[in-house]
C-alpha cells in the first residue's frame, strides 16, 4: 500500500516561480497534499498564490498566509496542517524528479524514517558541477541534509521531535543533526534541480566560502540570529 505524501513549501518573495512549481507538482497524483505557506510576501508571488488557490479551489492544494517570516516557522505551520504519512519539505526554487513519489514510497516501505535527494544546480558550467558534487558527497559523508535537497520524514517522527527548531537560520542542519541520532538518512540518487541564483549572484567561490564559514560558525555555537544578519537575503 502506498504511503501518503504532503509537500510543504515555504514562500517569501518568489515571484511567479511558485505557480510553476505547484502546477508541476499537481501533474503527479502521488502527492496527496501540497501546502504552501507564505510569509508576508510583498512581490508578485502573492497574486500568483491567490490565482493558484482559486484555480485548484482546495483540491490537493492549501495556501496559508502567516505574518512571521522564517522557513522554520513556515514549515512547522505547514506540517501542523498536514495529514499524510510523509512530510516532504521543498524550497520554492527546487523541482522534484518525476520519480520522487515512487522512490520515496519504495524506501519508506522498506523502513526508512527520513531521507533526502541528491541535488543538481540549474546552470551550465563546470564550477556548478563541482559545487553540486561536493554538496552531495558532503551530505553522504556527514548524514546532514540541507533544504535544497528536499528533506522528507515520517510525520510521526517529525512531530515527536518537536519539528524544526525556531531559529533564524540553519534549521535544516539542526533537524538533520537530531534526526541522524535516531537513524541515518536515506540518500536518493535521483536529483532535485535547484536554482543556482545564490552562486550566480554572489559568485561561485565567494558563495561556497560564505556558506562553509556560516556552517562552521554554527557548529561552534554562534547564534543563528547573528548568522542570519551576516547571511542577509542571499537565500
N, C-alpha and C positions, 0 to 999 in steps of 0.2 A: 504494500500500500504506500502510495507517495506521501511524503511529508508536505505540509503546507508552508509557504514562504511569504513573509511580509518584507517588502523592500522599503527602507526608511531613508528619506533623502532630506538632509538639512539644506536650506537655501538662504543665501543672502546676496542680493545684487548679482544674479547670474544671467541677467538679460533674457534672451529667448532660448537659451540653451536648455532650460528645464523642460520647456514644451517639447522639444525634440527628443529629450531623454525619456520622458513619460510616454510619448507615442511609440517610441522604440520598445519600451517595456511591455506595453499593452498588446504587442503583437505576439507575446509569449503567454500562453494560457497557464503556464506553470507558476506564475506569480499570483498568489491569492489576493494580496493587498498591496497597493502602492500608496505609501503615506508620505506626503510632502509637508515639511514643517518650515514655514517662512518666518524669519526673524526680522521684522520691521524693514523689509526691503523697500528701497525708495527709488528703484530704477524701473526699467521696462518689464522686469520679471513679475511684478505684482499684477500687471494687466494680463500677462501670459497665464498666470496661475488662475486668475478669475475665469479666463477663457477655458482653461482645462477643466476646472470644476463644473462649468456649465456644460461642456462637451460630454463629459463622462457621467455627470449627474449622480455621483456617489457610487457608481458601479466600478468596483475594484480600486477606485481612486478616492482618497480622502486628502483634502488640503486644509491645513491648520495654520493659523497666524498667532504668533506669540510675540511679546514685547522684548523678551530677553535675547540678546544676541549671544551666540556661543554654541558651537557644534555639540558639545556635551549636553547642554540643556535641551537643545532641539532634538537630539537623538533619543534622549531619555523620555521626552514628551511623546515622541512618535512611538517608542516602544511601549509606553503605557497604554496606547490606544490600539496596539496590535493584538491580533487574535491567533496568529499562526504558530506552528511548531518552531520555525526557524526565523530569526531576525537577521536580515541582510542589510548592512549599513553601506550606503552608496553615496559618494560625492556627486554633486550635480554636474561636474565636468568629466564624469567617467562613464564609459559604456561597458556593459557586461557582454561576454561572449554569448552566442546563440545557444550554446550547450549548457549554460550556467545552471539552469534548474535540474537538468539531467545529472550533471556531475555532483551537485550538492545532494540530491536525493541518494545517489549511489554511496557517497561517503558517510552520510548521516545514517542510512540504513545499515551500514557496516559498523556503526558505533561511534563515529566522530562526534565530538562535543562542540568543536569550533574549528574555524579554518580561515583561509584567505586565498586569493588568486595571485598568480604572478601578474606583473604589470608591464605594459608597453606604452611608450610615450608617442603621442600623435604628431611627431615631427621627424623629418628626414635628417640624416647626418650621423656620422659615426660617434660623435660625442654623446648623442642621445641613446645610442645602442649601449655604450659603456655605462651610462647612468642607470638605465633600466636593468641591465645585467647585475650591476653592483647592488641595486635595491633588492632584487630577487635573491641573490646569494646571501646578502646580509640577513634577510629575513629567515632564510632557510637555516642559517648557522645559529642565529640567536633565538629563534622562536618568537620574535617580536614582529608584529604586523602594523602597518600604518593604514590610515583611512583610504589612501589611494588604492589599496589592494582589496577593497571590498570585503571587509571582515563579516563573517557570518557566524552565528552562535545559537545554540538551543535557547529558546526563550526562558525556560525554567531556570537554567543555569545563570543566564544574564540577570534575571530578577533576583535570584538568591545571593548574587554578589553585589547587589545594590546598583547595577547599571554602571554607566560612565561616572567617573569622579567629576564633581562640579568644579572643574578647573579651566582656566582660560586657554590653555594650550597643552599639547602632549596627552590629551585624553585617550588617544588610541594606544600610545605607548604604555600608559598606566594600565589600561584594560588588558592589554596583551600580557604584561608582567603578572597580573593577578590570575589570568586565565591559564597561563602555562604552568603555574604551580599545581593546577588540577590535572591538566592534560596538555600535551604538545599540540600545536595547531596542525591541521591537515593542509598540505600545500597542494593547491590545484594548479597544474601546469598550463591550463587554458588561460590565456591572458585577458585581463581587462585592458581597455585602452583609455588612458587618461590624458588630460591636457598638459602640454609642455609649456604652457604660458608662464609658469613660475620661473623656469630656467631660461626661457626666451627673453623675458622681461628684465631679469636681474643678471643675466649672463650665466652660462652653464657652470663654469668653475667657481665663480663667486657664490652662486646659489648652493652648490654642493658643500662648500666650506661653511657657509652660514648654517645650513641645516645640521651638519655634523657638530658644529660648535654648540648650537642650541640643545641638541640631544645630549651631548656630553655634559653641559651645564645642568641639565635636568637630572641626569644620573647622579651628579654631585650635590643635588638638593637645592638648586636655585629655584625660587618661586616661579610657578607657571605664569603668574600675573606679571612678574618682571620680564620674563621671556616674551610674553605677548607684546609688551611695549617695545621690545627690541625688534620683534618679528614684524610689527606693523601690519600692513594689509597685504603682505606678499602672498598669503594663501587665498 
